[in-house]
Amino acid sequence: MMGDPDGPLPTVTTQGFPDADTWLDYARRHGFRATRSERLMRCPECGSASYSEIGQYVHYSTLSKLRLCKSCGVAYSDRRLSPDVMRAHFERAYKDERYFVKQRSRVFEQLVVLTDRCARRGGRVLDFGGAKGHFLAAVQRRRPDLKVTLIDISESACRWARETYGLEAVCGSLSALKRVAAPFDVVVMSGAQRRTSRGPATFSSRGWFTHCLQAAGS
């Protein structure tokens, strides 16, 4: 998530209890279980340790602070959940077929139109965090000339995409890009978050798009 340090992003209102002790007390009283995570001490984009706090949230019993990097303007969470926790989360979450067919349908429809508009004839499309392939299947119905590729952290989702829609599906996180033949004409990240097991990402967000996209890609 990018933000201008002088723009609207720093005005995000902090949600929930203002201090960690209150959160801990609430978690104990409601039976929250501890979740493994690591704290980010520097911006995952540029490595700067200079930031301002713009909010906080709780996810998987973990109180995370939202920070805005004063050097590059990237907004990021100061906590990174264990990769095992995230894989287990998506394996469970992706079992709800109604979520993709009903709740995400209008989002997919809009993204299909945008992809159709941006992709050249016979071009290549990458959906990073593409889940079970519903979006890319819709893209292929509209633009059968396009070659599409899906990357997702869930083994079962990738298997579904291959077996149900015949898609090229690569299981993994950001590092899986090394196994994908780039570049692409269009890269889609709908609801995806950049996650790596430790330290900064393999590619910075700028380097990531440079790696993935054709010179005139979107």
C-alpha positions as CSV (number, residue, x, y, z in Angstrom):
1,M,0.0,0.0,0.0
2,M,1.5,3.3,-1.1
3,G,0.8,6.7,0.4
4,D,1.9,10.3,0.1
5,P,3.2,11.4,3.5
6,D,1.4,14.7,2.9
7,G,-1.7,13.1,1.5
8,P,-4.9,11.6,3.2
9,L,-3.3,8.3,4.3
10,P,-1.7,9.7,7.5
11,T,-5.2,10.8,8.7
12,V,-6.4,7.2,9.2
13,T,-8.1,7.0,12.6
14,T,-6.7,4.4,15.0
15,Q,-9.3,1.7,15.6
16,G,-10.0,-0.2,18.9
17,F,-8.2,0.2,22.2
18,P,-5.4,2.7,22.3
19,D,-2.8,0.6,24.2
20,A,-1.4,-2.9,24.1
21,D,-2.2,-3.8,27.7
22,T,-6.0,-3.3,27.1
23,W,-5.8,-5.5,24.0
24,L,-4.0,-8.2,26.0
25,D,-6.6,-8.1,28.7
26,Y,-9.4,-8.3,26.1
27,A,-7.6,-11.2,24.4
28,R,-7.2,-13.2,27.7
29,R,-10.9,-12.7,28.6
30,H,-12.1,-13.9,25.2
31,G,-9.8,-16.9,24.8
32,F,-7.5,-15.6,22.0
33,R,-4.7,-18.0,21.2
34,A,-1.1,-16.8,20.6
35,T,0.0,-16.7,17.0
36,R,3.6,-16.7,15.8
37,S,4.8,-13.5,14.2
38,E,7.8,-11.3,13.8
39,R,8.2,-7.6,14.1
40,L,9.4,-5.5,11.2
41,M,11.9,-2.9,12.4
42,R,12.3,-1.3,9.0
43,C,10.3,-0.5,6.0
44,P,10.1,-3.6,3.7
45,E,10.3,-1.4,0.7
46,C,13.3,0.9,1.3
47,G,14.8,-0.3,4.6
48,S,14.3,3.0,6.4
49,A,13.6,3.0,10.2
50,S,11.9,6.3,10.0
51,Y,8.1,6.2,10.2
52,S,4.9,7.5,11.7
53,E,2.1,5.4,13.1
54,I,-1.2,5.8,11.3
55,G,-3.4,3.1,12.9
56,Q,-3.6,-0.4,14.3
57,Y,-5.6,-3.6,13.9
58,V,-5.8,-7.1,15.3
59,H,-5.5,-10.2,13.1
60,Y,-5.0,-13.7,14.3
61,S,-4.7,-12.5,17.9
62,T,-1.8,-10.2,16.9
63,L,-1.9,-6.5,17.5
64,S,-0.3,-4.8,14.5
65,K,0.6,-1.2,14.0
66,L,0.2,0.5,10.7
67,R,3.2,2.6,9.8
68,L,3.8,5.1,7.1
69,C,7.5,5.2,5.9
70,K,8.8,8.8,6.0
71,S,11.4,8.0,3.3
72,C,9.4,6.3,0.5
73,G,5.7,6.7,1.5
74,V,4.9,3.0,1.8
75,A,2.3,2.1,4.4
76,Y,3.0,-1.3,6.0
77,S,2.2,-3.4,9.1
78,D,4.9,-3.8,11.7
79,R,4.0,-7.5,12.2
80,R,4.5,-10.4,9.8
81,L,2.5,-13.5,10.6
82,S,4.2,-16.9,10.3
83,P,4.0,-18.4,6.8
84,D,2.5,-21.6,8.2
85,V,-0.3,-19.5,9.8
86,M,-1.0,-17.8,6.5
87,R,-1.0,-21.0,4.5
88,A,-3.4,-22.6,6.9
89,H,-5.7,-19.5,6.8
90,F,-6.0,-19.6,3.0
91,E,-6.5,-23.3,2.9
92,R,-9.6,-22.8,5.1
93,A,-10.8,-19.6,3.6
94,Y,-10.8,-20.9,0.0
95,K,-13.2,-23.7,0.8
96,D,-16.1,-21.2,0.7
97,E,-17.1,-21.3,-3.0
98,R,-19.9,-18.8,-2.5
99,Y,-17.4,-16.2,-1.6
100,F,-15.9,-16.3,-5.1
101,V,-19.1,-17.0,-7.0
102,K,-21.3,-14.4,-5.2
103,Q,-19.4,-11.9,-3.1
104,R,-16.5,-11.4,-5.5
105,S,-18.4,-11.6,-8.7
106,R,-18.8,-7.8,-9.3
107,V,-15.1,-7.2,-8.5
108,F,-14.2,-9.9,-11.0
109,E,-16.5,-8.4,-13.6
110,Q,-14.8,-5.0,-13.3
111,L,-11.3,-6.5,-13.4
112,V,-12.1,-8.5,-16.5
113,V,-13.2,-5.4,-18.3
114,L,-10.0,-3.6,-17.2
115,T,-7.8,-6.6,-18.2
116,D,-9.5,-6.8,-21.6
117,R,-8.9,-3.1,-22.1
118,C,-5.2,-3.2,-21.1
119,A,-4.0,-6.5,-22.6
120,R,-2.7,-6.6,-26.2
121,R,-3.8,-9.4,-28.6
122,G,-2.2,-12.6,-27.6
123,G,-0.7,-11.0,-24.5
124,R,0.1,-12.5,-21.1
125,V,-1.7,-11.9,-17.8
126,L,-0.5,-12.8,-14.3
127,D,-2.9,-12.9,-11.3
128,F,-0.9,-12.8,-8.1
129,G,-2.9,-14.2,-5.2
130,G,-5.4,-15.6,-7.7
131,A,-7.0,-18.2,-5.4
132,K,-9.0,-20.8,-7.2
133,G,-8.9,-19.2,-10.6
134,H,-12.4,-17.8,-10.9
135,F,-11.2,-14.4,-12.2
136,L,-8.7,-15.8,-14.7
137,A,-11.4,-18.2,-16.0
138,A,-13.6,-15.2,-16.6
139,V,-10.8,-13.5,-18.4
140,Q,-10.3,-16.5,-20.7
141,R,-14.0,-16.6,-21.5
142,R,-13.8,-13.0,-22.7
143,R,-10.3,-13.1,-24.2
144,P,-9.4,-16.7,-25.2
145,D,-6.4,-15.3,-27.0
146,L,-4.6,-14.4,-23.7
147,K,-2.2,-16.7,-21.9
148,V,-2.9,-16.5,-18.2
149,T,-0.9,-17.6,-15.1
150,L,-2.0,-17.8,-11.5
151,I,0.2,-17.6,-8.4
152,D,-1.2,-18.4,-5.0
153,I,0.0,-19.7,-1.6
154,S,-2.7,-22.4,-1.3
155,E,-1.9,-25.8,-2.7
156,S,-5.5,-26.8,-2.9
157,A,-6.5,-23.6,-4.6
158,C,-3.8,-24.1,-7.3
159,R,-4.9,-27.7,-7.8
160,W,-8.6,-26.5,-8.2
161,A,-7.5,-23.9,-10.8
162,R,-5.6,-26.5,-12.8
163,E,-8.2,-29.3,-12.6
164,T,-11.4,-27.1,-12.9
165,Y,-10.3,-24.4,-15.4
166,G,-7.1,-25.8,-16.9
167,L,-5.1,-22.8,-15.8
168,E,-1.3,-22.6,-15.3
169,A,-1.2,-22.3,-11.5
170,V,2.1,-21.9,-9.5
171,C,1.9,-22.4,-5.8
172,G,4.0,-20.0,-3.7
173,S,4.4,-16.5,-2.5
174,L,6.5,-13.7,-3.9
175,S,9.5,-16.0,-4.4
176,A,7.4,-18.1,-6.8
177,L,7.9,-15.4,-9.4
178,K,11.4,-16.9,-10.0
179,R,9.6,-20.0,-11.4
180,V,7.4,-18.0,-13.8
181,A,8.4,-16.9,-17.2
182,A,8.1,-13.1,-17.2
183,P,7.4,-10.5,-18.4
184,F,3.6,-10.0,-18.6
185,D,1.4,-7.4,-20.2
186,V,-1.0,-7.2,-17.3
187,V,-0.4,-8.0,-13.6
188,V,-3.5,-8.2,-11.3
189,M,-3.3,-8.2,-7.5
190,S,-6.9,-8.2,-6.2
191,G,-7.0,-8.5,-2.4
192,A,-3.4,-9.9,-2.3
193,Q,-0.9,-8.8,0.2
194,R,2.9,-9.2,-0.2
195,R,4.1,-11.7,2.3
196,T,7.6,-13.3,2.7
197,S,8.9,-15.6,5.4
198,R,11.5,-13.1,6.8
199,G,13.2,-9.9,6.0
200,P,12.4,-7.6,3.1
201,A,10.7,-9.2,0.1
202,T,12.7,-10.8,-2.6
203,F,11.8,-7.9,-4.9
204,S,10.9,-4.5,-3.8
205,S,7.5,-3.5,-5.1
206,R,9.1,-1.4,-7.8
207,G,11.5,-4.1,-8.7
208,W,8.7,-6.6,-8.6
209,F,6.7,-4.8,-11.3
210,T,9.8,-4.2,-13.4
211,H,10.5,-7.9,-13.3
212,C,6.9,-8.9,-14.2
213,L,5.8,-6.3,-16.7
214,Q,6.5,-5.7,-20.4
215,A,7.8,-2.2,-21.0
216,A,4.3,-1.0,-22.0
217,G,2.4,-3.3,-19.5
218,S,-0.2,-2.4,-16.9
